[in-house]
Amino acid sequence: MVHVLLICSQGASTAIMCDKIRQEAQKDGVEMEIKAVPLATSSDYISQADIILLGPQIRYMKKKVQAEAGNTLVMDIDMQAYGMMDGAKVYKSIKENL
């Protein structure tokens, strides 16, 4: 089971992205738990993640999140993939980095 944490500013549109990424993982036969949380509460979830994705609107916080995440990989979501809600592209990026 892969645990993915997607951090964004509010959490609204990232719920859609989570669904699209989850669908791609299911197609690929990968068990994935993916959760979207706002930056304000992300500290409560970081320790449970195998990989952390940052929404484009908060990528400026990457150093702070990485410091809190320790050795857990923190990745930016490609802005174009996020805008197009391209779960396949984001899933491919996750898979390449696991």
C-alpha positions as CSV (number, residue, x, y, z in Angstrom):
1,M,0.0,0.0,0.0
2,V,1.4,3.4,-1.0
3,H,0.3,6.3,1.1
4,V,0.2,9.6,-0.8
5,L,-0.5,13.0,0.8
6,L,-1.5,15.8,-1.5
7,I,-1.1,19.2,0.2
8,C,-2.8,22.3,-1.2
9,S,-4.0,25.7,-0.1
10,Q,-7.7,24.8,0.6
11,G,-8.4,21.3,-0.6
12,A,-11.3,21.8,-3.0
13,S,-9.9,21.0,-6.4
14,T,-7.3,18.6,-5.0
15,A,-10.0,16.2,-4.1
16,I,-10.8,15.8,-7.8
17,M,-7.1,15.3,-8.5
18,C,-6.9,12.6,-5.8
19,D,-9.8,10.7,-7.4
20,K,-8.1,10.8,-10.8
21,I,-4.8,9.6,-9.4
22,R,-6.5,6.8,-7.5
23,Q,-8.3,5.7,-10.7
24,E,-4.9,5.5,-12.5
25,A,-3.4,3.5,-9.6
26,Q,-6.3,1.1,-9.7
27,K,-6.0,0.6,-13.5
28,D,-2.3,-0.3,-12.8
29,G,-3.2,-2.7,-10.0
30,V,-1.4,-0.5,-7.3
31,E,-3.0,-0.2,-3.9
32,M,-2.9,3.5,-3.1
33,E,-4.3,5.6,-0.3
34,I,-4.3,9.2,-1.3
35,K,-5.5,12.1,0.8
36,A,-5.8,15.8,0.1
37,V,-5.3,18.2,3.0
38,P,-4.9,21.9,3.3
39,L,-1.5,23.3,4.2
40,A,-2.8,24.5,7.6
41,T,-3.4,20.9,8.8
42,S,-0.8,19.0,6.8
43,S,1.5,18.5,9.8
44,D,-1.0,16.1,11.2
45,Y,-0.6,13.8,8.2
46,I,3.0,14.1,7.0
47,S,4.4,11.3,9.1
48,Q,1.9,8.8,7.5
49,A,2.9,9.5,3.9
50,D,5.2,7.6,1.6
51,I,5.2,10.5,-0.8
52,I,4.0,14.0,-0.6
53,L,2.7,16.1,-3.5
54,L,2.4,19.8,-3.4
55,G,-0.3,21.7,-5.4
56,P,1.1,24.4,-7.7
57,Q,-0.4,27.1,-5.5
58,I,1.8,26.2,-2.6
59,R,5.0,25.0,-4.2
60,Y,6.8,27.9,-2.6
61,M,6.4,26.0,0.7
62,K,8.4,23.0,-0.5
63,K,11.5,23.7,1.7
64,K,9.3,24.0,4.8
65,V,7.3,20.9,4.0
66,Q,10.5,18.9,3.1
67,A,12.1,19.9,6.4
68,E,9.1,18.6,8.3
69,A,8.9,15.4,6.1
70,G,12.5,14.4,6.7
71,N,13.4,11.6,4.2
72,T,9.9,11.4,2.7
73,L,9.9,12.5,-0.9
74,V,8.2,15.9,-1.5
75,M,7.2,16.6,-5.1
76,D,5.6,19.5,-6.9
77,I,2.6,18.7,-9.1
78,D,3.2,19.8,-12.6
79,M,1.2,23.0,-13.1
80,Q,-0.2,22.0,-16.5
81,A,-1.1,18.5,-15.2
82,Y,-2.9,20.1,-12.3
83,G,-4.7,22.6,-14.4
84,M,-5.9,19.9,-16.8
85,M,-6.6,17.5,-13.8
86,D,-4.4,15.0,-15.6
87,G,-4.3,12.2,-13.0
88,A,-2.5,9.9,-15.4
89,K,0.5,12.3,-15.7
90,V,0.7,12.8,-11.9
91,Y,0.4,9.1,-11.3
92,K,3.2,8.4,-13.7
93,S,5.4,10.9,-11.8
94,I,4.6,9.2,-8.5
95,K,5.4,5.8,-9.9
96,E,8.7,7.0,-11.3
97,N,9.7,8.3,-7.9
98,L,8.7,5.4,-5.7
